[in-house]
Amino acid sequence: MSSTDHVQYANQTAKSITPIPLSSKPSFGAPEDPENSWTRSGQGASKTACIRTFGCQMNVHDSDRMRRMILDAGYAEVNRYEDADIVVLNTCYVRENAVDRVRGHLGELSRLKREGRVKKFALTGCIGASGESRDLQRQFGIDLVLGTHNTYELAEFVGLPGMEETHTPELPGTEGEHSAFVTIMTGCNYKCSYCVVPSVRGRMSCRPMENIVDEVHGLVSTGTRYVTLLGQTVDAWRESGKRFCDLLERIAEEAPRVWFTTSHPSNMEDRTLRLIGEKKTLVKKLHLPVQSGSDRMLKIMHRGYKSERYRRKIEVFRKAVPDGTLSTDIIVGHPGETEHDHEETLRLVEDCRFDSAYIFKFSPRRGTEAAELPGTPPERVVQRRFVEVLRAVEQNAFENNQKKIGSTEEIYIRYGRNPEEGNAIGETWSGHAVHVQTNAPPGTYVTARIGSAGPHVLYADPAEANSGDRAPRERPR
C-alpha cells in the first residue's frame, strides 16, 4: 500500500493520503439534539477525542473502525489536539520521513499532556507494530501502543467493555456513507526487499467470502453506493478453492459501484482483468504496482515476475478494458540500480502508457533486506531519474486524457462542490478524475461533456453538467 509520502500524478482521491477530516469542536453540555451526532444517550457530549490518520487506505479504514469504538464510548470527535481528552495517532511505517512526521506529533502531544490539556494519547497502526514503538513510548510517554492486529484493545482505553481478539476485526465499518472501504484480507506473504509491511502487518489472513458479502450487503442497505475492497495484496485473497475473481464477481452483484486495491502482478489473473471489462458495476481502472522495468532489479527486489509477464498482463487489461485507466508504483534509486536498469524502467513506462503513477525515491527501512544492501545511487542521480520517470508518466497521462475531450461522461460525485474553487470532484466509469461544476451531492451522478484535460484530471464544460441527483445505475440481478 502507498504511504502519505507518494508523489501523486493522476486520478486518485485525497482521502487516502491526508488525515481524516474531523468535525469542529461541539458545544459541550448542550441538551440532546437528535440531529447532532455528537450527543449520546440523552446527555450532552462531555468527552472529546481526536483521531489523526497517516498512510494508506487500509489505515483510513482501520481509523473508521476505531472511530466506531470511540463514538460508541460517548466521545465527541474534534479537530485539534488541545480540544481532545484523548488522541489516537494511526500511523504509517512505509517510509522514514513518515516516522519523522509522527515524531513531531508525538512531541506536541507529550507537551500538551504535561500541560494538562490532553489526558492521554495512543499510538496505533504500523509504527505501533514495529520494534521502534517501544523507544517512542519511553521517549514521549505514550499511554497505549497498539499494532495492526490488536486494535480491539482500544475498547478498554476508551471505556468500553473488553472485546475479543480477532485477526481481521469484525467491528463493522461506518454505515450510511456514500462510499466505504471493506477489508477482505490483511498481511502479506511476499518478502519484497524494500518493504516493511510483512513485519508490521503479518502474514496473509483472508476473511470468509460470506462474511465479506454480508458486510457489503449491510453497507449498501444503509446508503453506501461505492465499495472499495482493500488488502495489502488484495488479489491474493483465497478461500476453499475460491479466488479473488470469484469474490469480486459476488461483490459486483451486491454493490452499485465497486473498485479494489492494491494488487500484486503475481496474483493478477487474466479472468479478473476480463471481469473488469464485463461487469457494469466495476470501475474500469486497475492499480498494478510494477516497481521497476528491469528484470535484474525485479529479481533483487524479490518481486516474483519479469517485466515481460507484467507487460502481458497490461495487454490483457487494455484489450478487455479499452477505455480503462491504469496506474502503478515505481521505485527509483533502489540499491544496485544502474543506468541500464533505469532505462529499462523508462522503456516499460512507454510501453504501458500509464495514466498515473506513484513514484518513490528509495527509502531504507530498518529490518528490510534493502536497508543492508550496498550500491545506493547518489541523491543527485536518484533525483534525475525520478524527474525522468515523472516526465514520461505525465506526458503519457496527458496524451491519454486529451483523447477524452469531447466525450460525454456519466460522473460519480466523490466530493461535493468546494465553495472556494466552485468544483465538485467526480470519477468516470473509466476511472478518470473530473472537476465538474455542480451542486449534486456526493454519491450521485451527473452527466457532462469533457471540455479540457491535464495530465492529472479532466475538466467538464461548466454549462454541460446535468445535475443528476439520482441513484447510481441499478446493480445487475
BANUKE-935634 format. One record per residue (C-alpha): residue number from 0; x, y, z. Coordinates in steps of 0.2 Angstrom, whole numbers, plus 5000, padded with zeros to 4 digits. Layout:
N
<NUM,<X,Y,Z>>
...
//
This chain:
477
<0,<5000,5000,5000>>
<1,<5005,5018,4997>>
<2,<5011,5030,5010>>
<3,<5007,5048,5014>>
<4,<5023,5052,5005>>
<5,<5018,5047,4987>>
<6,<5021,5058,4973>>
<7,<5004,5058,4966>>
<8,<5000,5061,4947>>
<9,<4983,5057,4942>>
<10,<4965,5052,4947>>
<11,<4967,5046,4965>>
<12,<4957,5054,4978>>
<13,<4965,5064,4993>>
<14,<4956,5054,5006>>
<15,<4970,5041,5007>>
<16,<4984,5052,5009>>
<17,<4978,5065,5021>>
<18,<4972,5065,5039>>
<19,<4954,5060,5041>>
<20,<4944,5076,5041>>
<21,<4935,5079,5058>>
<22,<4921,5089,5064>>
<23,<4924,5106,5073>>
<24,<4923,5106,5092>>
<25,<4905,5103,5098>>
<26,<4896,5114,5111>>
<27,<4898,5103,5126>>
<28,<4884,5101,5139>>
<29,<4870,5106,5127>>
<30,<4853,5097,5128>>
<31,<4852,5082,5117>>
<32,<4848,5085,5099>>
<33,<4843,5070,5088>>
<34,<4851,5080,5073>>
<35,<4868,5081,5082>>
<36,<4878,5066,5080>>
<37,<4889,5071,5094>>
<38,<4877,5069,5108>>
<39,<4875,5052,5116>>
<40,<4862,5043,5127>>
<41,<4852,5058,5132>>
<42,<4866,5068,5138>>
<43,<4877,5082,5131>>
<44,<4894,5077,5124>>
<45,<4907,5079,5138>>
<46,<4921,5068,5132>>
<47,<4931,5073,5117>>
<48,<4943,5063,5105>>
<49,<4954,5066,5090>>
<50,<4959,5053,5078>>
<51,<4974,5058,5066>>
<52,<4977,5046,5052>>
<53,<4993,5044,5041>>
<54,<4996,5032,5027>>
<55,<4986,5021,5015>>
<56,<4968,5016,5013>>
<57,<4970,5002,5025>>
<58,<4975,5014,5038>>
<59,<4960,5025,5034>>
<60,<4948,5010,5036>>
<61,<4956,5005,5052>>
<62,<4953,5023,5059>>
<63,<4935,5021,5053>>
<64,<4933,5006,5064>>
<65,<4942,5014,5079>>
<66,<4931,5029,5077>>
<67,<4916,5017,5079>>
<68,<4923,5012,5096>>
<69,<4926,5030,5101>>
<70,<4909,5036,5097>>
<71,<4901,5021,5105>>
<72,<4910,5026,5121>>
<73,<4902,5043,5121>>
<74,<4916,5054,5114>>
<75,<4914,5068,5103>>
<76,<4926,5070,5089>>
<77,<4936,5086,5087>>
<78,<4949,5094,5076>>
<79,<4963,5100,5087>>
<80,<4973,5090,5099>>
<81,<4971,5104,5113>>
<82,<4952,5101,5112>>
<83,<4953,5082,5115>>
<84,<4953,5072,5131>>
<85,<4961,5058,5121>>
<86,<4971,5057,5105>>
<87,<4974,5042,5093>>
<88,<4988,5043,5080>>
<89,<4985,5029,5067>>
<90,<5002,5028,5058>>
<91,<5011,5023,5043>>
<92,<5029,5015,5043>>
<93,<5032,5013,5025>>
<94,<5045,5027,5023>>
<95,<5057,5035,5035>>
<96,<5050,5053,5034>>
<97,<5033,5046,5038>>
<98,<5040,5041,5055>>
<99,<5049,5058,5057>>
<100,<5032,5067,5055>>
<101,<5024,5056,5068>>
<102,<5038,5060,5080>>
<103,<5034,5078,5078>>
<104,<5016,5075,5083>>
<105,<5021,5064,5097>>
<106,<5032,5078,5104>>
<107,<5017,5090,5103>>
<108,<5006,5078,5112>>
<109,<5018,5075,5125>>
<110,<5019,5093,5129>>
<111,<5000,5095,5129>>
<112,<4999,5081,5141>>
<113,<5012,5089,5153>>
<114,<5002,5105,5152>>
<115,<4986,5095,5157>>
<116,<4977,5099,5140>>
<117,<4977,5081,5134>>
<118,<4973,5067,5146>>
<119,<4981,5053,5137>>
<120,<4986,5048,5119>>
<121,<4988,5031,5109>>
<122,<5000,5026,5095>>
<123,<4992,5013,5083>>
<124,<4995,5006,5066>>
<125,<5011,5001,5058>>
<126,<5023,5011,5069>>
<127,<5014,5003,5084>>
<128,<5018,4986,5077>>
<129,<5036,4990,5074>>
<130,<5051,4987,5086>>
<131,<5053,5006,5086>>
<132,<5037,5008,5096>>
<133,<5045,5004,5112>>
<134,<5058,5018,5111>>
<135,<5044,5030,5106>>
<136,<5033,5025,5121>>
<137,<5048,5028,5133>>
<138,<5053,5044,5125>>
<139,<5036,5053,5123>>
<140,<5026,5044,5137>>
<141,<5013,5036,5126>>
<142,<4999,5029,5136>>
<143,<4994,5015,5124>>
<144,<5003,5007,5109>>
<145,<4994,4995,5098>>
<146,<4999,4986,5082>>
<147,<4989,4982,5067>>
<148,<4981,4966,5074>>
<149,<4976,4971,5092>>
<150,<4965,4986,5088>>
<151,<4952,4978,5099>>
<152,<4962,4984,5115>>
<153,<4957,5002,5111>>
<154,<4940,4997,5118>>
<155,<4946,4997,5136>>
<156,<4956,5013,5133>>
<157,<4941,5022,5129>>
<158,<4930,5014,5142>>
<159,<4920,5001,5133>>
<160,<4919,4983,5139>>
<161,<4933,4972,5133>>
<162,<4932,4965,5115>>
<163,<4939,4948,5110>>
<164,<4954,4947,5099>>
<165,<4951,4944,5080>>
<166,<4965,4944,5067>>
<167,<4953,4953,5055>>
<168,<4941,4963,5067>>
<169,<4923,4961,5064>>
<170,<4919,4978,5070>>
<171,<4908,4985,5056>>
<172,<4913,4999,5046>>
<173,<4905,5016,5045>>
<174,<4887,5014,5038>>
<175,<4876,5027,5030>>
<176,<4891,5035,5020>>
<177,<4890,5036,5001>>
<178,<4907,5026,5000>>
<179,<4916,5014,5011>>
<180,<4931,5003,5012>>
<181,<4929,4985,5015>>
<182,<4945,4975,5021>>
<183,<4945,4957,5013>>
<184,<4962,4952,5019>>
<185,<4977,4958,5029>>
<186,<4995,4955,5029>>
<187,<5007,4949,5015>>
<188,<5016,4933,5011>>
<189,<5029,4941,5000>>
<190,<5046,4947,5005>>
<191,<5050,4962,4994>>
<192,<5067,4968,4998>>
<193,<5062,4986,5002>>
<194,<5045,4983,5011>>
<195,<5042,4983,5030>>
<196,<5023,4978,5028>>
<197,<5026,4959,5032>>
<198,<5034,4963,5048>>
<199,<5021,4976,5054>>
<200,<5005,4968,5046>>
<201,<5010,4950,5047>>
<202,<5007,4935,5036>>
<203,<4991,4935,5024>>
<204,<4975,4931,5033>>
<205,<4959,4931,5022>>
<206,<4941,4934,5028>>
<207,<4927,4922,5023>>
<208,<4918,4926,5007>>
<209,<4901,4926,5015>>
<210,<4907,4937,5029>>
<211,<4913,4950,5017>>
<212,<4897,4949,5006>>
<213,<4886,4951,5022>>
<214,<4896,4967,5026>>
<215,<4894,4974,5009>>
<216,<4876,4970,5009>>
<217,<4873,4979,5026>>
<218,<4883,4994,5019>>
<219,<4873,4995,5003>>
<220,<4857,4994,5013>>
<221,<4861,5009,5023>>
<222,<4866,5020,5008>>
<223,<4883,5015,5003>>
<224,<4885,5017,4984>>
<225,<4903,5014,4981>>
<226,<4913,5000,4989>>
<227,<4932,4998,4988>>
<228,<4939,4981,4993>>
<229,<4956,4983,5002>>
<230,<4971,4972,5006>>
<231,<4989,4973,5006>>
<232,<4989,4961,4991>>
<233,<4970,4961,4988>>
<234,<4971,4949,4973>>
<235,<4979,4936,4984>>
<236,<4963,4933,4993>>
<237,<4958,4914,4994>>
<238,<4945,4903,5002>>
<239,<4942,4884,4999>>
<240,<4946,4884,4981>>
<241,<4938,4901,4978>>
<242,<4950,4915,4971>>
<243,<4949,4934,4971>>
<244,<4939,4934,4954>>
<245,<4925,4924,4962>>
<246,<4924,4936,4977>>
<247,<4925,4951,4965>>
<248,<4911,4944,4955>>
<249,<4900,4942,4970>>
<250,<4903,4959,4976>>
<251,<4899,4967,4959>>
<252,<4882,4959,4961>>
<253,<4879,4967,4978>>
<254,<4885,4985,4976>>
<255,<4881,4998,4963>>
<256,<4899,5003,4961>>
<257,<4915,4993,4965>>
<258,<4934,4995,4965>>
<259,<4949,4986,4973>>
<260,<4967,4990,4978>>
<261,<4981,4986,4980>>
<262,<4985,4971,4968>>
<263,<5001,4961,4965>>
<264,<5006,4956,4947>>
<265,<5010,4938,4953>>
<266,<4992,4936,4959>>
<267,<4983,4945,4945>>
<268,<4973,4933,4934>>
<269,<4968,4936,4916>>
<270,<4950,4932,4921>>
<271,<4950,4946,4934>>
<272,<4956,4958,4921>>
<273,<4942,4952,4909>>
<274,<4929,4954,4923>>
<275,<4933,4972,4925>>
<276,<4928,4975,4907>>
<277,<4912,4964,4908>>
<278,<4904,4969,4924>>
<279,<4895,4986,4923>>
<280,<4897,4989,4942>>
<281,<4916,4988,4942>>
<282,<4925,5004,4939>>
<283,<4937,5002,4924>>
<284,<4953,5006,4932>>
<285,<4967,4995,4938>>
<286,<4981,4999,4950>>
<287,<4995,4986,4947>>
<288,<5012,4991,4955>>
<289,<5027,4986,4944>>
<290,<5041,4995,4954>>
<291,<5054,4993,4941>>
<292,<5056,4989,4922>>
<293,<5072,4980,4924>>
<294,<5072,4961,4926>>
<295,<5088,4962,4936>>
<296,<5080,4974,4949>>
<297,<5064,4964,4950>>
<298,<5074,4949,4955>>
<299,<5084,4959,4968>>
<300,<5068,4966,4974>>
<301,<5060,4948,4975>>
<302,<5045,4953,4966>>
<303,<5042,4936,4958>>
<304,<5039,4941,4940>>
<305,<5048,4948,4925>>
<306,<5044,4963,4915>>
<307,<5038,4954,4900>>
<308,<5025,4945,4911>>
<309,<5019,4962,4918>>
<310,<5018,4969,4900>>
<311,<5007,4954,4895>>
<312,<4995,4957,4910>>
<313,<4993,4975,4904>>
<314,<4990,4969,4886>>
<315,<4976,4958,4893>>
<316,<4969,4973,4903>>
<317,<4970,4985,4888>>
<318,<4961,4973,4877>>
<319,<4947,4969,4889>>
<320,<4945,4987,4895>>
<321,<4950,4998,4881>>
<322,<4944,5014,4889>>
<323,<4951,5009,4906>>
<324,<4964,5018,4917>>
<325,<4980,5010,4923>>
<326,<4991,5016,4937>>
<327,<5006,5009,4945>>
<328,<5020,5011,4958>>
<329,<5038,5014,4953>>
<330,<5054,5014,4965>>
<331,<5068,5025,4959>>
<332,<5086,5023,4967>>
<333,<5084,5005,4975>>
<334,<5102,4999,4980>>
<335,<5111,4992,4965>>
<336,<5100,5001,4952>>
<337,<5111,5005,4937>>
<338,<5108,5017,4922>>
<339,<5104,5002,4911>>
<340,<5091,4997,4924>>
<341,<5084,5015,4924>>
<342,<5082,5015,4905>>
<343,<5073,4998,4906>>
<344,<5060,5006,4918>>
<345,<5058,5021,4906>>
<346,<5055,5008,4892>>
<347,<5042,5000,4902>>
<348,<5033,5016,4906>>
<349,<5032,5020,4887>>
<350,<5026,5003,4883>>
<351,<5012,5003,4896>>
<352,<5007,5021,4895>>
<353,<5001,5023,4912>>
<354,<4988,5035,4916>>
<355,<4995,5039,4933>>
<356,<5009,5033,4944>>
<357,<5016,5034,4962>>
<358,<5034,5037,4960>>
<359,<5045,5034,4976>>
<360,<5063,5038,4979>>
<361,<5070,5023,4988>>
<362,<5069,5025,5007>>
<363,<5078,5012,5018>>
<364,<5068,5004,5032>>
<365,<5076,4996,5047>>
<366,<5073,4977,5046>>
<367,<5071,4976,5027>>
<368,<5084,4967,5016>>
<369,<5087,4983,5005>>
<370,<5092,4993,5020>>
<371,<5108,4982,5021>>
<372,<5112,4982,5003>>
<373,<5126,4991,4995>>
<374,<5126,5002,4979>>
<375,<5113,5015,4983>>
<376,<5114,5028,4969>>
<377,<5119,5046,4974>>
<378,<5105,5058,4978>>
<379,<5108,5069,4963>>
<380,<5107,5053,4951>>
<381,<5091,5047,4960>>
<382,<5083,5065,4958>>
<383,<5087,5065,4940>>
<384,<5080,5048,4937>>
<385,<5065,5052,4947>>
<386,<5061,5068,4936>>
<387,<5064,5057,4920>>
<388,<5051,5044,4926>>
<389,<5039,5058,4931>>
<390,<5040,5067,4915>>
<391,<5037,5051,4905>>
<392,<5022,5046,4915>>
<393,<5015,5064,4914>>
<394,<5017,5065,4896>>
<395,<5008,5049,4893>>
<396,<4994,5053,4905>>
<397,<4992,5070,4897>>
<398,<4990,5062,4879>>
<399,<4978,5049,4886>>
<400,<4967,5062,4894>>
<401,<4967,5073,4879>>
<402,<4958,5059,4870>>
<403,<4943,5061,4882>>
<404,<4940,5079,4877>>
<405,<4923,5080,4868>>
<406,<4916,5064,4876>>
<407,<4900,5064,4887>>
<408,<4903,5055,4903>>
<409,<4892,5049,4917>>
<410,<4902,5056,4933>>
<411,<4900,5049,4950>>
<412,<4902,5063,4963>>
<413,<4915,5059,4976>>
<414,<4917,5076,4985>>
<415,<4904,5090,4984>>
<416,<4907,5107,4977>>
<417,<4921,5117,4985>>
<418,<4914,5134,4989>>
<419,<4931,5142,4985>>
<420,<4935,5133,4969>>
<421,<4917,5130,4963>>
<422,<4921,5112,4958>>
<423,<4915,5096,4964>>
<424,<4927,5081,4961>>
<425,<4920,5066,4952>>
<426,<4925,5050,4944>>
<427,<4920,5042,4927>>
<428,<4916,5024,4925>>
<429,<4933,5023,4916>>
<430,<4942,5029,4932>>
<431,<4946,5047,4927>>
<432,<4945,5060,4940>>
<433,<4934,5075,4934>>
<434,<4932,5093,4940>>
<435,<4914,5097,4937>>
<436,<4903,5112,4942>>
<437,<4888,5105,4950>>
<438,<4878,5106,4966>>
<439,<4874,5087,4966>>
<440,<4879,5079,4982>>
<441,<4892,5065,4985>>
<442,<4885,5048,4980>>
<443,<4875,5054,4965>>
<444,<4879,5055,4946>>
<445,<4879,5069,4934>>
<446,<4882,5069,4915>>
<447,<4894,5081,4907>>
<448,<4904,5084,4892>>
<449,<4923,5084,4894>>
<450,<4929,5101,4889>>
<451,<4948,5101,4893>>
<452,<4961,5089,4901>>
<453,<4978,5090,4910>>
<454,<4989,5076,4915>>
<455,<4981,5073,4932>>
<456,<4962,5077,4929>>
<457,<4948,5080,4916>>
<458,<4938,5096,4917>>
<459,<4919,5096,4912>>
<460,<4912,5111,4902>>
<461,<4903,5121,4915>>
<462,<4887,5123,4905>>
<463,<4886,5105,4901>>
<464,<4884,5097,4918>>
<465,<4866,5090,4920>>
<466,<4863,5088,4939>>
<467,<4859,5070,4942>>
<468,<4853,5070,4960>>
<469,<4848,5052,4956>>
<470,<4854,5035,4962>>
<471,<4868,5026,4953>>
<472,<4864,5013,4939>>
<473,<4855,4998,4947>>
<474,<4866,4983,4951>>
<475,<4863,4968,4940>>
<476,<4851,4955,4946>>
//
